[in-house]
Amino acid sequence: MPAVDVTLIGKPGCHLCDDARVVVQGVLAELESEPGAPIALTELNMLESAELTAEYAEDIPVVLVDGRVHSNWRVDAERFRTVLRSRREALA
C-alpha cells in the first residue's frame, strides 16, 4: 500500500519550525491508530540544499503533503488532520 508522504522543511534555530514539528508529530501520533494508508514523515533542513533555500527561504516552515505545499509559517492541526485523513482514504 502506498504511503502518504509528509515533508517538513525548516532549519535549525527556527522557533516556527519547532512549533510546526510539534503539531505535525502530534497529528501523526493521533492518526497512527486509525485505519488507512501509512504516513511517512521526512524532515529536510533547507540550509543543506541550495534549491530548497531558493524556493522556501521566506516561507519556512513548509509542510508538503504528497509533494504539494500544505502550509507554511504555521500549521493548523485540524486542517492538517483533515487533509491526511482524506489522502489516506484515497490511497487505501
Gaussian input, Z-matrix of N, CA and C with variables (Angstrom, degrees):
# hf/3-21g

backbone

0 1
 N
 C     1     B1
 C     2     B2     1     A1
 N     3     B3     2     A2     1     D1
 C     4     B4     3     A3     2     D2
 C     5     B5     4     A4     3     D3
 N     6     B6     5     A5     4     D4
 C     7     B7     6     A6     5     D5
 C     8     B8     7     A7     6     D6
 N     9     B9     8     A8     7     D7
 C    10    B10     9     A9     8     D8
 C    11    B11    10    A10     9     D9
 N    12    B12    11    A11    10    D10
 C    13    B13    12    A12    11    D11
 C    14    B14    13    A13    12    D12
 N    15    B15    14    A14    13    D13
 C    16    B16    15    A15    14    D14
 C    17    B17    16    A16    15    D15
 N    18    B18    17    A17    16    D16
 C    19    B19    18    A18    17    D17
 C    20    B20    19    A19    18    D18
 N    21    B21    20    A20    19    D19
 C    22    B22    21    A21    20    D20
 C    23    B23    22    A22    21    D21
 N    24    B24    23    A23    22    D22
 C    25    B25    24    A24    23    D23
 C    26    B26    25    A25    24    D24
 N    27    B27    26    A26    25    D25
 C    28    B28    27    A27    26    D26
 C    29    B29    28    A28    27    D27
 N    30    B30    29    A29    28    D28
 C    31    B31    30    A30    29    D29
 C    32    B32    31    A31    30    D30
 N    33    B33    32    A32    31    D31
 C    34    B34    33    A33    32    D32
 C    35    B35    34    A34    33    D33
 N    36    B36    35    A35    34    D34
 C    37    B37    36    A36    35    D35
 C    38    B38    37    A37    36    D36
 N    39    B39    38    A38    37    D37
 C    40    B40    39    A39    38    D38
 C    41    B41    40    A40    39    D39
 N    42    B42    41    A41    40    D40
 C    43    B43    42    A42    41    D41
 C    44    B44    43    A43    42    D42
 N    45    B45    44    A44    43    D43
 C    46    B46    45    A45    44    D44
 C    47    B47    46    A46    45    D45
 N    48    B48    47    A47    46    D46
 C    49    B49    48    A48    47    D47
 C    50    B50    49    A49    48    D48
 N    51    B51    50    A50    49    D49
 C    52    B52    51    A51    50    D50
 C    53    B53    52    A52    51    D51
 N    54    B54    53    A53    52    D52
 C    55    B55    54    A54    53    D53
 C    56    B56    55    A55    54    D54
 N    57    B57    56    A56    55    D55
 C    58    B58    57    A57    56    D56
 C    59    B59    58    A58    57    D57
 N    60    B60    59    A59    58    D58
 C    61    B61    60    A60    59    D59
 C    62    B62    61    A61    60    D60
 N    63    B63    62    A62    61    D61
 C    64    B64    63    A63    62    D62
 C    65    B65    64    A64    63    D63
 N    66    B66    65    A65    64    D64
 C    67    B67    66    A66    65    D65
 C    68    B68    67    A67    66    D66
 N    69    B69    68    A68    67    D67
 C    70    B70    69    A69    68    D68
 C    71    B71    70    A70    69    D69
 N    72    B72    71    A71    70    D70
 C    73    B73    72    A72    71    D71
 C    74    B74    73    A73    72    D72
 N    75    B75    74    A74    73    D73
 C    76    B76    75    A75    74    D74
 C    77    B77    76    A76    75    D75
 N    78    B78    77    A77    76    D76
 C    79    B79    78    A78    77    D77
 C    80    B80    79    A79    78    D78
 N    81    B81    80    A80    79    D79
 C    82    B82    81    A81    80    D80
 C    83    B83    82    A82    81    D81
 N    84    B84    83    A83    82    D82
 C    85    B85    84    A84    83    D83
 C    86    B86    85    A85    84    D84
 N    87    B87    86    A86    85    D85
 C    88    B88    87    A87    86    D86
 C    89    B89    88    A88    87    D87
 N    90    B90    89    A89    88    D88
 C    91    B91    90    A90    89    D89
 C    92    B92    91    A91    90    D90
 N    93    B93    92    A92    91    D91
 C    94    B94    93    A93    92    D92
 C    95    B95    94    A94    93    D93
 N    96    B96    95    A95    94    D94
 C    97    B97    96    A96    95    D95
 C    98    B98    97    A97    96    D96
 N    99    B99    98    A98    97    D97
 C   100   B100    99    A99    98    D98
 C   101   B101   100   A100    99    D99
 N   102   B102   101   A101   100   D100
 C   103   B103   102   A102   101   D101
 C   104   B104   103   A103   102   D102
 N   105   B105   104   A104   103   D103
 C   106   B106   105   A105   104   D104
 C   107   B107   106   A106   105   D105
 N   108   B108   107   A107   106   D106
 C   109   B109   108   A108   107   D107
 C   110   B110   109   A109   108   D108
 N   111   B111   110   A110   109   D109
 C   112   B112   111   A111   110   D110
 C   113   B113   112   A112   111   D111
 N   114   B114   113   A113   112   D112
 C   115   B115   114   A114   113   D113
 C   116   B116   115   A115   114   D114
 N   117   B117   116   A116   115   D115
 C   118   B118   117   A117   116   D116
 C   119   B119   118   A118   117   D117
 N   120   B120   119   A119   118   D118
 C   121   B121   120   A120   119   D119
 C   122   B122   121   A121   120   D120
 N   123   B123   122   A122   121   D121
 C   124   B124   123   A123   122   D122
 C   125   B125   124   A124   123   D123
 N   126   B126   125   A125   124   D124
 C   127   B127   126   A126   125   D125
 C   128   B128   127   A127   126   D126
 N   129   B129   128   A128   127   D127
 C   130   B130   129   A129   128   D128
 C   131   B131   130   A130   129   D129
 N   132   B132   131   A131   130   D130
 C   133   B133   132   A132   131   D131
 C   134   B134   133   A133   132   D132
 N   135   B135   134   A134   133   D133
 C   136   B136   135   A135   134   D134
 C   137   B137   136   A136   135   D135
 N   138   B138   137   A137   136   D136
 C   139   B139   138   A138   137   D137
 C   140   B140   139   A139   138   D138
 N   141   B141   140   A140   139   D139
 C   142   B142   141   A141   140   D140
 C   143   B143   142   A142   141   D141
 N   144   B144   143   A143   142   D142
 C   145   B145   144   A144   143   D143
 C   146   B146   145   A145   144   D144
 N   147   B147   146   A146   145   D145
 C   148   B148   147   A147   146   D146
 C   149   B149   148   A148   147   D147
 N   150   B150   149   A149   148   D148
 C   151   B151   150   A150   149   D149
 C   152   B152   151   A151   150   D150
 N   153   B153   152   A152   151   D151
 C   154   B154   153   A153   152   D152
 C   155   B155   154   A154   153   D153
 N   156   B156   155   A155   154   D154
 C   157   B157   156   A156   155   D155
 C   158   B158   157   A157   156   D156
 N   159   B159   158   A158   157   D157
 C   160   B160   159   A159   158   D158
 C   161   B161   160   A160   159   D159
 N   162   B162   161   A161   160   D160
 C   163   B163   162   A162   161   D161
 C   164   B164   163   A163   162   D162
 N   165   B165   164   A164   163   D163
 C   166   B166   165   A165   164   D164
 C   167   B167   166   A166   165   D165
 N   168   B168   167   A167   166   D166
 C   169   B169   168   A168   167   D167
 C   170   B170   169   A169   168   D168
 N   171   B171   170   A170   169   D169
 C   172   B172   171   A171   170   D170
 C   173   B173   172   A172   171   D171
 N   174   B174   173   A173   172   D172
 C   175   B175   174   A174   173   D173
 C   176   B176   175   A175   174   D174
 N   177   B177   176   A176   175   D175
 C   178   B178   177   A177   176   D176
 C   179   B179   178   A178   177   D177
 N   180   B180   179   A179   178   D178
 C   181   B181   180   A180   179   D179
 C   182   B182   181   A181   180   D180
 N   183   B183   182   A182   181   D181
 C   184   B184   183   A183   182   D182
 C   185   B185   184   A184   183   D183
 N   186   B186   185   A185   184   D184
 C   187   B187   186   A186   185   D185
 C   188   B188   187   A187   186   D186
 N   189   B189   188   A188   187   D187
 C   190   B190   189   A189   188   D188
 C   191   B191   190   A190   189   D189
 N   192   B192   191   A191   190   D190
 C   193   B193   192   A192   191   D191
 C   194   B194   193   A193   192   D192
 N   195   B195   194   A194   193   D193
 C   196   B196   195   A195   194   D194
 C   197   B197   196   A196   195   D195
 N   198   B198   197   A197   196   D196
 C   199   B199   198   A198   197   D197
 C   200   B200   199   A199   198   D198
 N   201   B201   200   A200   199   D199
 C   202   B202   201   A201   200   D200
 C   203   B203   202   A202   201   D201
 N   204   B204   203   A203   202   D202
 C   205   B205   204   A204   203   D203
 C   206   B206   205   A205   204   D204
 N   207   B207   206   A206   205   D205
 C   208   B208   207   A207   206   D206
 C   209   B209   208   A208   207   D207
 N   210   B210   209   A209   208   D208
 C   211   B211   210   A210   209   D209
 C   212   B212   211   A211   210   D210
 N   213   B213   212   A212   211   D211
 C   214   B214   213   A213   212   D212
 C   215   B215   214   A214   213   D213
 N   216   B216   215   A215   214   D214
 C   217   B217   216   A216   215   D215
 C   218   B218   217   A217   216   D216
 N   219   B219   218   A218   217   D217
 C   220   B220   219   A219   218   D218
 C   221   B221   220   A220   219   D219
 N   222   B222   221   A221   220   D220
 C   223   B223   222   A222   221   D221
 C   224   B224   223   A223   222   D222
 N   225   B225   224   A224   223   D223
 C   226   B226   225   A225   224   D224
 C   227   B227   226   A226   225   D225
 N   228   B228   227   A227   226   D226
 C   229   B229   228   A228   227   D227
 C   230   B230   229   A229   228   D228
 N   231   B231   230   A230   229   D229
 C   232   B232   231   A231   230   D230
 C   233   B233   232   A232   231   D231
 N   234   B234   233   A233   232   D232
 C   235   B235   234   A234   233   D233
 C   236   B236   235   A235   234   D234
 N   237   B237   236   A236   235   D235
 C   238   B238   237   A237   236   D236
 C   239   B239   238   A238   237   D237
 N   240   B240   239   A239   238   D238
 C   241   B241   240   A240   239   D239
 C   242   B242   241   A241   240   D240
 N   243   B243   242   A242   241   D241
 C   244   B244   243   A243   242   D242
 C   245   B245   244   A244   243   D243
 N   246   B246   245   A245   244   D244
 C   247   B247   246   A246   245   D245
 C   248   B248   247   A247   246   D246
 N   249   B249   248   A248   247   D247
 C   250   B250   249   A249   248   D248
 C   251   B251   250   A250   249   D249
 N   252   B252   251   A251   250   D250
 C   253   B253   252   A252   251   D251
 C   254   B254   253   A253   252   D252
 N   255   B255   254   A254   253   D253
 C   256   B256   255   A255   254   D254
 C   257   B257   256   A256   255   D255
 N   258   B258   257   A257   256   D256
 C   259   B259   258   A258   257   D257
 C   260   B260   259   A259   258   D258
 N   261   B261   260   A260   259   D259
 C   262   B262   261   A261   260   D260
 C   263   B263   262   A262   261   D261
 N   264   B264   263   A263   262   D262
 C   265   B265   264   A264   263   D263
 C   266   B266   265   A265   264   D264
 N   267   B267   266   A266   265   D265
 C   268   B268   267   A267   266   D266
 C   269   B269   268   A268   267   D267
 N   270   B270   269   A269   268   D268
 C   271   B271   270   A270   269   D269
 C   272   B272   271   A271   270   D270
 N   273   B273   272   A272   271   D271
 C   274   B274   273   A273   272   D272
 C   275   B275   274   A274   273   D273

   B1=1.4523
   B2=1.5297
   B3=1.3261
   B4=1.4597
   B5=1.5300
   B6=1.3080
   B7=1.4618
   B8=1.5225
   B9=1.3048
   B10=1.4598
   B11=1.5262
   B12=1.3087
   B13=1.4585
   B14=1.5245
   B15=1.3191
   B16=1.4544
   B17=1.5216
   B18=1.3300
   B19=1.4569
   B20=1.5148
   B21=1.3319
   B22=1.4558
   B23=1.5219
   B24=1.3212
   B25=1.4569
   B26=1.5240
   B27=1.3206
   B28=1.4582
   B29=1.5043
   B30=1.3320
   B31=1.4582
   B32=1.5198
   B33=1.3279
   B34=1.4675
   B35=1.5341
   B36=1.3242
   B37=1.4491
   B38=1.5131
   B39=1.3034
   B40=1.4681
   B41=1.5301
   B42=1.3422
   B43=1.4636
   B44=1.5252
   B45=1.3314
   B46=1.4620
   B47=1.5270
   B48=1.3422
   B49=1.4698
   B50=1.5234
   B51=1.3319
   B52=1.4645
   B53=1.5312
   B54=1.3350
   B55=1.4694
   B56=1.5294
   B57=1.3271
   B58=1.4699
   B59=1.5247
   B60=1.3267
   B61=1.4667
   B62=1.5266
   B63=1.3318
   B64=1.4640
   B65=1.5242
   B66=1.3266
   B67=1.4717
   B68=1.5278
   B69=1.3228
   B70=1.4734
   B71=1.5284
   B72=1.3083
   B73=1.4650
   B74=1.5265
   B75=1.3256
   B76=1.4674
   B77=1.5238
   B78=1.3291
   B79=1.4697
   B80=1.5254
   B81=1.3298
   B82=1.4672
   B83=1.5202
   B84=1.3207
   B85=1.4710
   B86=1.5305
   B87=1.3300
   B88=1.4647
   B89=1.5237
   B90=1.3262
   B91=1.4621
   B92=1.5238
   B93=1.3187
   B94=1.4673
   B95=1.5180
   B96=1.3219
   B97=1.4734
   B98=1.5296
   B99=1.3244
   B100=1.4656
   B101=1.5255
   B102=1.3298
   B103=1.4636
   B104=1.5252
   B105=1.3069
   B106=1.4604
   B107=1.5082
   B108=1.3095
   B109=1.4559
   B110=1.5290
   B111=1.3204
   B112=1.4660
   B113=1.5266
   B114=1.3303
   B115=1.4650
   B116=1.5189
   B117=1.3332
   B118=1.4657
   B119=1.5197
   B120=1.3313
   B121=1.4634
   B122=1.5201
   B123=1.3325
   B124=1.4588
   B125=1.5179
   B126=1.3235
   B127=1.4567
   B128=1.5135
   B129=1.3342
   B130=1.4567
   B131=1.5237
   B132=1.3253
   B133=1.4518
   B134=1.5197
   B135=1.3183
   B136=1.4599
   B137=1.5222
   B138=1.3269
   B139=1.4635
   B140=1.5276
   B141=1.3116
   B142=1.4637
   B143=1.5188
   B144=1.3285
   B145=1.4608
   B146=1.5239
   B147=1.3163
   B148=1.4654
   B149=1.5237
   B150=1.3221
   B151=1.4591
   B152=1.5297
   B153=1.3367
   B154=1.4688
   B155=1.5240
   B156=1.3278
   B157=1.4612
   B158=1.5216
   B159=1.3178
   B160=1.4620
   B161=1.5276
   B162=1.3148
   B163=1.4677
   B164=1.5251
   B165=1.3480
   B166=1.4604
   B167=1.5265
   B168=1.3174
   B169=1.4665
   B170=1.5301
   B171=1.3090
   B172=1.4684
   B173=1.5298
   B174=1.3179
   B175=1.4598
   B176=1.5215
   B177=1.3303
   B178=1.4603
   B179=1.5214
   B180=1.3108
   B181=1.4512
   B182=1.5274
   B183=1.3074
   B184=1.4588
   B185=1.5248
   B186=1.3168
   B187=1.4621
   B188=1.5261
   B189=1.3203
   B190=1.4626
   B191=1.5241
   B192=1.3095
   B193=1.4643
   B194=1.5210
   B195=1.3077
   B196=1.4660
   B197=1.5322
   B198=1.3327
   B199=1.4547
   B200=1.5171
   B201=1.3208
   B202=1.4698
   B203=1.5224
   B204=1.3195
   B205=1.4591
   B206=1.5274
   B207=1.3106
   B208=1.4625
   B209=1.5233
   B210=1.3314
   B211=1.4573
   B212=1.5248
   B213=1.3097
   B214=1.4501
   B215=1.5317
   B216=1.2965
   B217=1.4616
   B218=1.5229
   B219=1.2946
   B220=1.4714
   B221=1.5303
   B222=1.3274
   B223=1.4595
   B224=1.5196
   B225=1.3233
   B226=1.4526
   B227=1.5166
   B228=1.3324
   B229=1.4696
   B230=1.5236
   B231=1.3191
   B232=1.4658
   B233=1.5253
   B234=1.3111
   B235=1.4750
   B236=1.5294
   B237=1.3349
   B238=1.4638
   B239=1.5360
   B240=1.3117
   B241=1.4746
   B242=1.5324
   B243=1.3299
   B244=1.4613
   B245=1.5248
   B246=1.3283
   B247=1.4695
   B248=1.5238
   B249=1.3262
   B250=1.4705
   B251=1.5217
   B252=1.3144
   B253=1.4696
   B254=1.5247
   B255=1.3036
   B256=1.4537
   B257=1.5311
   B258=1.3218
   B259=1.4742
   B260=1.5304
   B261=1.3275
   B262=1.4703
   B263=1.5275
   B264=1.3113
   B265=1.4615
   B266=1.5208
   B267=1.3207
   B268=1.4641
   B269=1.5252
   B270=1.3272
   B271=1.4702
   B272=1.5132
   B273=1.3260
   B274=1.4760
   B275=1.5195
   A1=108.24
   A2=118.13
   A3=120.57
   A4=111.01
   A5=115.75
   A6=121.66
   A7=110.60
   A8=115.15
   A9=121.88
   A10=105.55
   A11=117.13
   A12=121.17
   A13=110.24
   A14=115.27
   A15=122.10
   A16=107.42
   A17=116.25
   A18=121.22
   A19=108.66
   A20=115.42
   A21=121.92
   A22=107.33
   A23=116.45
   A24=121.94
   A25=108.22
   A26=115.22
   A27=119.97
   A28=110.44
   A29=115.34
   A30=120.77
   A31=108.39
   A32=116.86
   A33=120.39
   A34=111.04
   A35=115.44
   A36=120.65
   A37=114.64
   A38=117.67
   A39=122.56
   A40=107.88
   A41=116.83
   A42=119.08
   A43=112.13
   A44=118.28
   A45=119.55
   A46=111.05
   A47=116.22
   A48=120.57
   A49=110.10
   A50=116.19
   A51=120.33
   A52=109.95
   A53=116.65
   A54=120.41
   A55=110.87
   A56=116.34
   A57=120.75
   A58=110.43
   A59=117.03
   A60=121.24
   A61=110.74
   A62=116.65
   A63=120.96
   A64=110.50
   A65=116.98
   A66=120.98
   A67=110.07
   A68=117.11
   A69=121.28
   A70=110.09
   A71=117.44
   A72=120.21
   A73=111.41
   A74=117.20
   A75=120.46
   A76=111.88
   A77=116.42
   A78=119.92
   A79=110.28
   A80=117.48
   A81=120.10
   A82=110.95
   A83=117.55
   A84=120.83
   A85=110.17
   A86=117.67
   A87=121.28
   A88=111.39
   A89=116.38
   A90=121.09
   A91=113.21
   A92=116.73
   A93=120.64
   A94=112.70
   A95=116.78
   A96=119.89
   A97=112.85
   A98=117.48
   A99=120.59
   A100=110.07
   A101=116.67
   A102=119.06
   A103=110.71
   A104=115.53
   A105=120.97
   A106=111.12
   A107=115.37
   A108=121.18
   A109=109.65
   A110=116.50
   A111=118.83
   A112=110.89
   A113=115.09
   A114=121.32
   A115=107.52
   A116=116.07
   A117=121.38
   A118=108.50
   A119=117.02
   A120=122.43
   A121=109.89
   A122=115.31
   A123=122.91
   A124=107.74
   A125=116.68
   A126=120.43
   A127=108.56
   A128=116.08
   A129=121.35
   A130=109.64
   A131=115.47
   A132=122.62
   A133=107.18
   A134=117.23
   A135=119.08
   A136=112.72
   A137=117.97
   A138=120.81
   A139=112.16
   A140=116.34
   A141=120.78
   A142=112.34
   A143=117.39
   A144=121.35
   A145=110.25
   A146=116.06
   A147=119.99
   A148=110.61
   A149=116.75
   A150=120.93
   A151=111.42
   A152=116.37
   A153=119.84
   A154=110.98
   A155=116.76
   A156=120.50
   A157=110.59
   A158=116.80
   A159=120.79
   A160=111.48
   A161=116.63
   A162=119.97
   A163=113.56
   A164=117.24
   A165=119.78
   A166=115.52
   A167=119.76
   A168=121.96
   A169=113.20
   A170=117.45
   A171=120.98
   A172=112.95
   A173=117.73
   A174=120.64
   A175=115.38
   A176=119.30
   A177=119.44
   A178=111.30
   A179=115.18
   A180=126.78
   A181=111.56
   A182=114.36
   A183=121.58
   A184=107.83
   A185=116.33
   A186=121.28
   A187=107.69
   A188=115.23
   A189=121.82
   A190=108.53
   A191=116.39
   A192=121.85
   A193=105.75
   A194=114.92
   A195=122.04
   A196=111.37
   A197=115.20
   A198=121.20
   A199=115.99
   A200=117.13
   A201=120.65
   A202=109.39
   A203=116.38
   A204=120.57
   A205=109.66
   A206=114.91
   A207=121.34
   A208=109.72
   A209=116.91
   A210=119.93
   A211=110.32
   A212=113.79
   A213=119.92
   A214=108.26
   A215=115.97
   A216=127.24
   A217=112.31
   A218=118.49
   A219=121.61
   A220=109.21
   A221=114.88
   A222=120.36
   A223=108.29
   A224=116.43
   A225=121.71
   A226=108.12
   A227=116.35
   A228=121.12
   A229=112.22
   A230=117.82
   A231=120.12
   A232=111.19
   A233=117.00
   A234=120.60
   A235=110.46
   A236=116.82
   A237=122.19
   A238=110.16
   A239=116.25
   A240=121.93
   A241=110.28
   A242=117.11
   A243=122.04
   A244=111.48
   A245=116.56
   A246=120.74
   A247=110.71
   A248=117.25
   A249=119.81
   A250=111.73
   A251=117.06
   A252=119.23
   A253=110.81
   A254=116.78
   A255=121.63
   A256=111.22
   A257=116.91
   A258=120.91
   A259=110.71
   A260=117.18
   A261=120.32
   A262=110.71
   A263=116.48
   A264=120.30
   A265=110.75
   A266=116.96
   A267=121.45
   A268=111.36
   A269=116.72
   A270=120.37
   A271=113.63
   A272=117.12
   A273=120.15
   A274=112.03
   D1=131.11
   D2=179.15
   D3=-68.65
   D4=154.06
   D5=-178.96
   D6=-101.37
   D7=155.21
   D8=169.23
   D9=-81.32
   D10=125.07
   D11=-178.71
   D12=-95.61
   D13=121.85
   D14=175.75
   D15=-114.60
   D16=129.50
   D17=178.66
   D18=-124.30
   D19=129.08
   D20=175.74
   D21=-109.21
   D22=118.11
   D23=-179.94
   D24=-107.69
   D25=125.41
   D26=-179.52
   D27=-156.06
   D28=-157.53
   D29=175.80
   D30=-154.44
   D31=157.25
   D32=178.71
   D33=-62.09
   D34=145.62
   D35=177.18
   D36=79.95
   D37=7.45
   D38=-178.83
   D39=-97.60
   D40=110.08
   D41=-177.16
   D42=-66.61
   D43=-32.72
   D44=176.08
   D45=-66.16
   D46=-34.12
   D47=177.01
   D48=-65.39
   D49=-41.26
   D50=177.87
   D51=-62.96
   D52=-42.97
   D53=178.52
   D54=-62.44
   D55=-43.00
   D56=179.90
   D57=-63.21
   D58=-41.34
   D59=179.64
   D60=-59.15
   D61=-42.35
   D62=179.29
   D63=-61.26
   D64=-45.17
   D65=-179.85
   D66=-65.33
   D67=-48.56
   D68=-178.20
   D69=-59.98
   D70=-49.61
   D71=-178.51
   D72=-64.87
   D73=-36.59
   D74=178.42
   D75=-64.41
   D76=-45.44
   D77=179.17
   D78=-65.19
   D79=-42.64
   D80=178.88
   D81=-61.74
   D82=-39.09
   D83=178.47
   D84=-64.55
   D85=-40.06
   D86=177.71
   D87=-61.80
   D88=-44.05
   D89=-174.17
   D90=-78.96
   D91=-13.44
   D92=-176.53
   D93=-56.62
   D94=-35.88
   D95=-176.97
   D96=-86.43
   D97=-7.05
   D98=-179.96
   D99=-85.42
   D100=149.48
   D101=176.97
   D102=-69.99
   D103=156.04
   D104=177.27
   D105=136.20
   D106=-179.87
   D107=-179.40
   D108=-61.64
   D109=148.76
   D110=177.18
   D111=-67.13
   D112=161.22
   D113=177.41
   D114=-119.31
   D115=127.56
   D116=179.20
   D117=-108.93
   D118=125.20
   D119=179.75
   D120=-104.98
   D121=131.26
   D122=174.05
   D123=-124.51
   D124=132.84
   D125=174.66
   D126=-109.47
   D127=132.28
   D128=-179.99
   D129=-121.50
   D130=136.94
   D131=175.35
   D132=-94.01
   D133=112.64
   D134=-175.20
   D135=-63.59
   D136=-21.40
   D137=179.53
   D138=-70.00
   D139=-14.95
   D140=179.11
   D141=-92.56
   D142=3.26
   D143=-178.15
   D144=-143.97
   D145=116.54
   D146=177.13
   D147=-60.78
   D148=-35.43
   D149=179.90
   D150=-64.49
   D151=-46.79
   D152=178.51
   D153=-64.71
   D154=-40.46
   D155=178.99
   D156=-61.92
   D157=-44.92
   D158=179.98
   D159=-63.14
   D160=-38.04
   D161=-175.23
   D162=-82.73
   D163=-36.14
   D164=-169.12
   D165=-122.25
   D166=7.21
   D167=-173.41
   D168=-52.65
   D169=-37.62
   D170=-177.46
   D171=-90.15
   D172=-2.46
   D173=-171.10
   D174=-116.20
   D175=-2.97
   D176=-172.39
   D177=-69.81
   D178=150.84
   D179=-4.66
   D180=-73.19
   D181=152.01
   D182=177.32
   D183=-121.65
   D184=133.58
   D185=175.20
   D186=-113.67
   D187=124.39
   D188=175.48
   D189=-105.89
   D190=140.29
   D191=172.26
   D192=-120.52
   D193=117.28
   D194=-176.55
   D195=52.19
   D196=41.96
   D197=174.19
   D198=82.89
   D199=-1.64
   D200=-179.86
   D201=-110.48
   D202=140.97
   D203=179.94
   D204=-62.70
   D205=122.47
   D206=175.68
   D207=-96.62
   D208=-45.17
   D209=-178.55
   D210=-157.56
   D211=160.90
   D212=171.95
   D213=-142.74
   D214=158.04
   D215=-176.89
   D216=68.54
   D217=-59.69
   D218=179.49
   D219=-133.13
   D220=144.82
   D221=-179.94
   D222=-109.02
   D223=120.81
   D224=174.80
   D225=-83.12
   D226=115.07
   D227=-173.90
   D228=-58.69
   D229=-44.07
   D230=-176.98
   D231=-66.00
   D232=-43.30
   D233=178.66
   D234=-64.06
   D235=-42.35
   D236=179.23
   D237=-62.80
   D238=-45.93
   D239=179.42
   D240=-59.77
   D241=-44.11
   D242=-179.06
   D243=-62.78
   D244=-44.71
   D245=179.42
   D246=-63.91
   D247=-42.97
   D248=-179.89
   D249=-65.06
   D250=-41.75
   D251=177.85
   D252=-61.39
   D253=-41.89
   D254=179.12
   D255=-63.02
   D256=-45.85
   D257=179.66
   D258=-64.93
   D259=-40.16
   D260=179.38
   D261=-62.15
   D262=-42.91
   D263=179.55
   D264=-64.69
   D265=-39.10
   D266=-179.30
   D267=-64.84
   D268=-32.57
   D269=-177.90
   D270=-90.08
   D271=-16.61
   D272=-176.26
   D273=-72.19

